[in-house]
């Protein structure tokens, strides 16, 4: 015959505390960039002009992963995110990643 031990509230608290501590110790830290300056959102026309591309090209780039933000059915971009995305692309030939 098996005997069961019912854990006390103190046991449960101890287990949860140990699990959280273990989780925090094994978690990989994420890079967090904190700035005091809030970057403005740029509309599609503005970002296309800054990049020197057409709105059609901008739409195609969005489809393949260019970061954007939607607010009230409109699409906006953060210049730093767009430039970071472009910098990460490794084209085989000129404009091959487009």
N, C-alpha and C positions, 0 to 999 in steps of 0.2 A: 504494500500500500504506500502510495506517494504522499508526502506531506508538502503542503504549499505554504510558502511564507508570503504574507501580504506586506508589501513595502510600506513604510511610513512616509509621511510627508517629507521628513528630513532626508530620507533615502532618495526620493524623487528629486528634491532640490539639488542634492549632491550630484546625482547622475546628469541632470540638465546642465549644471555648472561645469562639470567635467567635459561634457559633449561640446558645449560652447567654447570652452578654453581650447580644446583639441582642434575644433574647426577653425578658430582664429589663428592658431599656430601653424596650421597646414595651408591656410589660404594664401594665394599669391597676392602680393600688394599690387594695386593698380596705380598707374601714374595719374596724378590729379594735377591739373593746371588751374591755379587760382589767380585770377586777376581782378583788380578793382575796376577796370574799365570794361564796360559792357559794349560788345561789338554790335553795331546795328545790322539788322536784317536787310539784305538787298533784294529787290524784286528781279524778275527774270530779265527785263530789258536792261537794267543797270549792270548786272553781272555779265550779260552777254557783251555789252559795250566794253567793260573792263577787260574781258578776255579776248576781245576782237573776233568774236564768232557770231553766227546767226542764231536766231531763236530756235530754228529747226535743229541745228547742231547741239545747242544746249539741251534740248529735249531728248535727243539721242544719247547724249552723255549721261543724263539722269537715268535713262533706262538701263545703262550698263553700270550704274553704281555711284554717280556723282552725288554727294550728300546734299540734301535739301530738306526744307521744313515747310509743312503746310499749316496755314492758319486761315480760317474762314474761306476755304476752297481756293486759296491763292498759294502760290509756291514762292518761297523765299530762300535765300542762301546766306551763309556766313562766309565772308571772303577768305578767312583763315582756313576753314574746312575745305573749301574748294581748292585753294592753292596747295594744301597738304595732300589732298587726294591726287591732284595732278602730279605733284612731286614724287609720289609713290609709284606711279605708273612707269613701266619699263618698256617702251616701244621697241620693237625689233627694227622697224624702219620709221622714217619720219611719219608721224600721225598714224602709225599702225594700230595703236590701242583704241582709236576712236571707233 
